[in-house]
Amino acid sequence: RLSCIRNNVWLACCGVVSAGLAVLSSFGLMLFCGVPFVVTVANAPFLILGVGVDDMFIMIASWEQSSRKKEKSGIKCLLAETYAEAALSVTITTLTDVLAFFIGTWTAFPSVRSFCLYTGTAFVFCYIYTMTFFGAIMVLNHKREQGNRHWLTCMPVGVGKDQAERSCLYNACCIGNCSRGLYQLETKQPESKHPMSVFFKNYYGPSVTNKWIKLFVVLLYGAYLGASIYGCTQIREGIDLRNLASDDSYVIPYYDDSKKYFSAYGPRVMVVISESVDYWNETVRFGIENCMQNLE
């Protein structure tokens, strides 16, 4: 928001910090337990950040809806209502993610097993921090708004007649709105709905119930499904087998040397003689050598 009081920059930053704490806790626990750290695990923080930010938006949206429903309720009631609406969605998504990654620990590849252990555990910590740390941050942010404090400095925002002569930039940054004249505390103004909520409720929702739009959606999904099936038939293996081994595995120097010294050569070709051969016979040996030279 443009308001210096309703702005939730620090709240969003704390949501990212919550995901970061989950990554640190997961990595610390796994390293303490002796789970090997491989290069594929370095991708886990990006997954956790995506899920953590998603949970953050769900919590904030539920909090705003609860605050509109119960304008005169206390903080405990608002937080309880928020958890009643958001906790179910966050819990279900976390359970499915954790289950998917812990199933991945059954693989025979040690590096994939380590990646799934690190990421699955990080999802568990992300859920814990969202339900505890981030919920407390939302309460503190609400108290800051109730106290009419600035989002950056947390100092009380003063309103008075002398500020009617201030510039628009000063009023927007230090008071809460750009208008001149009568100033009111931001907490006294009714909570407005988010433009995205208004769009989906008043425009998107009624439009998708139209029969022609529904027919178009079905046809679009059919085209998408056909393209997806075709794409699955075109998938080719492209994973680097070097990344599937532990850092101290003998496979690592093997692939390094193979790439360094033998990358200019093609695949190896072997000739197998399946019948019994008199190798003691000099004529037979010459015949085998001639055959090899012809193949080369």
Secondary structure by P-SEA (a helix, b strand, c coil): ccccccccaaaaaaaaaaaaaaaaaaaaaaaaacccccccccaaaaaaaaaaaaaaaaaaaaaaaaaaacccccaaaaaaaaaaccaaaaaaaaaaaaaaaaaacccccaaaaaaaaaaaaaaaaaaaaaacaaaaaaaaaaaaaaaccccccccccccccccccccaaaaaccccccccccccccccccccccaaaaaaaccaaaaaacaaaaaaaaaaaaaaaaaaaaaaaacccccccccccccccaaaaaaaaaaacccccccbbbbbbccccccccaaaaaaaaaaaaaac
